[in-house]
Structure formats: C-alpha cells, structure tokens
Amino acid sequence: MLHMRVIAPIESTGAVRDLLLGEPGATHVTVLPGVALQPVGDVVEADITREAVDAVLEQLCGLGIDRAGGITLETIDTSLSDAADAAEEAAPGDPSDAVIWDELVARTGEESRLSFSFQAFLTIACLLAAIGAITNSSVTVVGAMVLGPEFGPLAAVAVGLVLRRGDLLRRGAVAIGVGFPLAMAVTAGAALLFDATGLLATGALDHLDQVDFIYKVGPFSFIVALLAGAAGVLAMTSAKSASLVGVFISVTTVPAAAFASVAVVEGRWAEAGGSALQLVVNLAGIVIAAVGVLLLSRRAADRRRGLRPLSAG
C-alpha cells in the first residue's frame, strides 16, 4: 500500500474527504484541519492500495488539488491492519500489475535528464566496454552493461509517446542523441591513446570470440531487445527495480557504441558498421517493446476500472 498526504484548500477538504471515504481501496483516512501552513489548508491523509491510486490521483487533480494544494505518496513497507487488508481485497486487480502513471512520469522524467552524472556514467560504461572488448573479457563487458544508464531516457521516450508528452519525448531523445555521441567520442580518444602507448593494436581485434556478439547482428538481437524493453518497463511500473539489472545485462547498447568507436579508430569498418547497427537495433527494440507494454497496461487499467481512457496530460 501507499500513504497519501493531501494538502487541500479549506473549501476543498470536504470533497477530498468524501472521495477517499468513498474509495474501497482507501483506509485510515485522517483529516487534520488547519495544519498546513504553506500552502495554507487542511491535511487529509489515507493509506491506499496501488490499484486505486491512479484513479484517485486523477480525481484529485480534477478538483485542482495539484494546483491549489499538494499531493504526496510514500510507500508503506509494513502495515498491520484488518482495515488495510480489507482495502486490498476490495480493490480490483493485483498491486504488482497496477501502474501509477504520475509516478511513472516523475520517475522517467528524473532519470532521463542529460545531467553530468548521466553523461559520466555513460562515458565510463563505454570506456569499460571498450577495454573489455580489446582484452576479449566478457566479464568486463557485462560490468559495463550494468553500469550504463541509458534505459531511463529510453523509458522516457516510450512514456512520452504513449502519453503524448512532448517534454518527456524530447528529454529522452536529447539524452540519447547527445549522450551516446559524446561517450563514443571520448572512447575514440581513449582508443587513440591506447594506440599511442602500445596498449592496442589492430591485430588484437582479430580474435574476440568472447565478445563478438557486440558487432554480430542477427534476428535474436532484435528479439532480445524487445524482451529487455518489455521487462524493463514492467520492472519500473511494478516498482520491482531489482529486475532492471537483468535488463541492463541483456542489451548490447553500451558495448556496441564503445566497440564502434574502437573499430573506427582501428579502421575496421565492417566491425564498426555491425556495432552501429547493433546499437540502433537495440535502441529501437527497447522503445518499441516499452511502448507496446505501456499501451497494454493502459487498456487493461481502463477495462478494470470501467472508466474513460486515462488523460494524456
């Protein structure tokens, strides 16, 4: 369950209270008159099941609470209450299947920013992947895949497409479109340095049996990207973030970008082209699958709730 705290203008408190009392998935409803100082108003609190949160948020925003007051949500790790158990039973669906769209928008919006930390992680991941490829070390390549932060912007692109949110779409596209070229440029510079110091010779790339999956594109490249994109979105929407590690390991975006840079520096154009194609295939597959899963989630939620389609805003 989640704990919801609403700061409501005094004239809206009754409507908020009635809304929460009338929601089968809400319990432990509390009204604290005149407690809020900034913004001024009453505080209304309740514990609410994940399945009911999205509909309640939509109605609260319809009352203008997000503009005149405020709404916050916190995860409840432990709740010992018969009333809470009854609310869980009354809410339709399963908590792990419920998508809280406002939470998803906030999360993907935050994780898709082209920030210094995002660029640093992506660049370090590409450098690690390049070293792993040069040394034919699949372990190092896998480590770079885990470190790569690219799924956040890709998820933002998918959410932006589904909800028609241009801000998320642009933010994710900029992070990918600027972040990868910068990381690849730094990786190419590192490859030149390795060349100059004798750490890298083109002959070292002749026998890469442990990491040749980076530049060898086949039907399964796209299939794996689709599965990874679907699993990644499911992990984000169900709040099971631990599953994202498996998603990072399964896709070849960072290694492909890194090896493309190394291959270009060494004049190995076939491998560079294969790596670039691998990168495009993985990026496209992740976004396509993520969009498909989100669309199915919206339709399933609409059927369960028997309401009109969710607002795109």
Buried (B, 14 or more C-beta within 10 A) or exposed (E): BBBBBBBBBEEBBEBBBEBBEEBBBBBBBEBEEEEBEEEEBBBBBBBBBBBBBBBBBBBBBEBEBBEBBBBEBEEEEEBEEEEBEEBBEBBBBEBEBBBBBBBBBEBBBEBBBBBEEBBEBBBBBBBBBBBBBBBBBBEBBBBBBBBBBBBBBBBBBBBBBBBEBEEBBBBBBBBBEEBBEBBBEBBBEBBBEBBEEEBBEEEBBEEBEBBBBBBBBEEEBBEBBBBBBBBBBBBBBBBEEEEBEEBBBBBBBBBBBBBBBBBBBBEBEEBBBBBBBBBEBBBBBBBBBBBBBBEEBBEBBEEBBEEEEBEEE
